[in-house]
Amino acid sequence: MMSATVYVCPRCREEFGINNSPSVPSSVTSGTATEAEEPGTKKTKLSIEITTNGARSSHCYTCLGILERVNLERLVEEIAQIVEKGEYRDLDTFHCCVSVPLSLLVRREAIVRLLRHNLGDATFRTPDDNFVKDGLKTELNLLLERRLHPMCCTGASSFEVNIKLDHVGCGSDCSLLSQLTPELKAQKKRRRKRNWDPECDIFYDDPEYSSQSIKARLASLTADKCMGSDLWRLPSETSCTHTIGFSRKPLYLGGRYCKFSRSLSQTPWVIEGVKKCDTSVEELICGKLAAAVRSSAHKFCSSGREDVDVRMLGDGRPFVIEFCNPKRVRFPPRELADLQEAINSSSTNMVEVRRLSVIAPESLRLLKEGEEEKIKTYAALIWTRLPILATQLEKLETVKDLVVSQKTPVRVLHRRTLATRERTVHSMSATPIDDHHFKLTLSTQAGTYIKEFVHGDLGRTKPCLGTLLECELDIVALDVLKVSLDWPPPPPSDHSDGYRGGAITFSSPSLPSPSSPPSP
C-alpha cells in the first residue's frame, strides 16, 4: 500500500468540498482515509492536514500557497506601493491579469483522482480547472480596491496590473506528467502577440508545455498509472515567485500637419544604415508629444504620404500617433494647444500641426477607410519643351473623371509590388505662367501617382498629361493642396493663429531654363 501525505489549505479544501463536510468521513478531514487492499492492486492512503499552525514545513499542495492570506496581503502591498509612486497618472480604475504555473493543473487533477479513488464522486466537489487563478483574481481585486481606494476594479479598465506567478518545480511537475503519457508528442507553445511594452509582457511559460497540452495529457492518464505514480510526492516546500508589471491601453493623439519644406521626409529615411534627412515630419511632431505622454513606444500613421520634395499645404494631412503603455492619458484642450504651439515653434518653419486632439480608438477606422476613398487636390508647376498655347491648356478643363492605368512607378519598384492600378483624375485646370511653364491644378482619386501622370513614366502610365496635350513636358514642383477627409473631429476651440497654409506659390524653387529640360 502506498502512503501519501499532503497539506491542503482551508481555501482549497473548501473548493473540493472537504472542509468539515458532513458527507465526508471524519477520518478524511482529520486524519487518513483508507481502503482494504485487493489482491494484485495498489491502494493509496490519503492523509490531509487541517492544522494551520506554523509547524508545517510545506505550502498547500494544490495552490502552492497562492491563496494563503498572508501571501495575498504581501503581494497586494507590493503592488500598491508601486502604484502609489505615481509613475502612472490619471488612474481611476484597474484590472488584474494573472498567470499561474501550469503545474497547478497537474496538482488539481492529482487531488481529484486521489479523492475519487478513496471516497467516490459523491463525497467531494470537482473544482474548475482554473479555480486557483480565478480565486486569486477575485481576492486581489477586493484587497486592491480597499488598499488603493478610491480606485475601483473593472474589466473595462485601460490600466492592467499584470502578475505572473511561477514555481521552481513547474518544469519537473510537467515533465513527470510527460513521462506518464509518452504516447503524446510534446507541443510547442506559440507566442501570443500582445500590444504591451515588452518589459511588461511577461506571460510566456515554458514553450514545451501549454494548458491545452497539459489537459490533453491529463485526459489520457489512466487511473492505474495515476495511482501508481509519484504525483503525490510533488514538492511544495518552496513558495511561488512573482513578477509584477503594468500596462495601459494605447493613447491616440491626432490632427493634421502641414509640411513646408521640399527636403523633409515624412518618416525617418534610412538606407543601409545611413540617414538621408536630418529629421522628418514624424520626429518633429512626436518628439514633444512623447515627452509629455511618457510612453514606452509610439507609432506614427497618416492618411497617405507625400514625397520628400513635395509640400503639404492647405488644411494639412490627417495623422494619428499611437502611444503604447502611456503614463499619462488626460490632456485638457489648453494643454493640447500648448503642445501644438511648442511643436510649431520648434520645427523651424518646416512643419505645422493643426487641430491636435485625443482620438477615440473606434475612430481609427475612418483614417484607414479614407486612404482609398478620399479625393486629393494638387498643384504642379509644369515645364514644356515647346511653347505651350492657351488654347491647348483650355482643353484640360473639359476632361472629367479620366480613368488612368498606372503600373508601379520605376522609382518605387524596389519597395513595392509590381502591379497595374486604375485611378481616376476627376478634374484639371491650367494657368499659363510663361511660354514654357504653366500651373496645373487637379483633383484625383487617392493613390494616384501625380508625377507619373504628368510625364508618363516611360509609357507605364496611360494616358498621361503629355499625350493629352500632345507635347513633351515634365514636372518641376508639386504641392498637395487638400486631402478631403473630415479628420479629426473639430475641437471646441480651433487654435489656428499663425497658420501659414494657403495657395501654391513657386517663388522658392528655381525654374529650369526654357531651352533645356529639367534635370533628373
Phi, psi and omega in degrees: 000133177273152179233132178227130179239118180229152176259129176239125185291161180304322181296318180288324177299323178295321179296324180276355179071029180240027181258090180059035179279133181294341181277353181256129179304145182298334180293338179279317185280342183238347182208253183233155173244124184232159175224155177295142183274126179272148181301134176076007180236159176255131175244149183246135178261131183250130174234120182246120176285142174239002179284148180241018179282174185278007183287331183289149183254000183238160175270175181302131180298325187278311184255000180056032176084002183296322184268004178286136190302317184295323178289323178297315182295323178294318179294317180298318180296321179295317178297315183298320181294323178292316180298320184286350176293340172089015178298319175264131180250169176062044182261122174242329184226168176209167178212134182265133171243128189235139171236130182241161180298140178295337182295343177296330176296319180294315184291321177299313181296325179296317179294318179299315181295321183290318178295319179295323181294321185265330189243334185092159186294335189284346188255006177206167178258152174257106183289163178297153180306323186255030185295328178291314180297314180294319178296321178296315180298318180298312181294318180298317181298317180294313183291322180290325177299318178293320185284326185255017179312133017266010176298145179231158182267131176209141181294342181269005183293145177275349182255120184246134172261115185256116181243123173249123176255136181224159180226138184299333182265008184299315181297317181291325177298313180291326178296321178298319178297321179297322179293329179281342180231064183292345182289343179262131180282151178293139180251132178279131181274126179282137178290136179270135179276132178227153183267056183238163169299132181306330179292337181262343184277090192242018192258043179249118180273185176306121186295347180285337185235152172218167180298325180294317181291323178295316180296323179295320179292320179296323180293328181272353182286120181283160181297320181297315180295321181295311184289337180264008185263182178260022180299332182282350181255015176299131185291143176221022180287331183264134179281166179287147170264160181221152175233132183248131175223163180230143177216155181225145177298150186299151171256137180244123173243134183216175180173213177226146179234147171250145179236124187251002183254146175259018177222037183229123178277159180287316177240164179308126185256105183234127177235119180052043176081000181253125179278121186277334177237147182299322181211187182210169177301314180302314182292321180294325182276313188286335183303308181293320183290319181297324178294326180282321182282326182058059179264167179278335179196164177215156179230128181262131180221139180224165178274085185085182180208156177249156178293167181302319185269013180250133178271152175246108185247205179063224181277356176096174181259134178296141177212162173214148178237127176264120178257116184275136179049058184287145176276334176237143180227351182249122179227109178295159183306323182295320179290322176297321178296320178295319178295320178298317179294323179295320177296313184294324182282339183261357184268009177048050175061023177262327185222146173222134180256140177231152171054042177294130183203166175281134184251132175288140181305324182291347179275350184296330181297332179296324180292319180289318180297325182291341181298329181258335189263340187286162175249137181240141180247133183235160168228133183226145173264120186248137175250139176238145181292317178260155178304137182259138181264150179298326180294328176294318182291329181296334179298330184295330182291342180273351181278121180229136175049052179282123179273124183246135176259121184234122169280156179308124184302149179301324186289344180241008182299334182289344182232359181229150182291140177290122181202161175249125184238143175259129178229157184248128171264109188285319181201157178215152171210153184226142178235119181295144175248309171210191185298332186244005182221142173212158178263125180254126174245128183214149175246130185224166172291148178301140179095001178282132175276105187289316181300318180289328176296328181287304188262352174092344177054054178058037178084007182276344176245122183223133347285169177234173182297324180298320179288327179293322181266353180055049178206163178273128183210171177206166182262134181260316181211151183220137175231144170267124182265327186203137170245109187280081177213125181283090185209139344277180174305136184302134175287166180303325181230124182269106181274085186250012180300135176082009180294132187251002180292156179174204183289157181290142175229154183235031180281335184283304185290140177281130183278145177289160178295135181302338183270356182226149179289160179293148178292147182292000000 
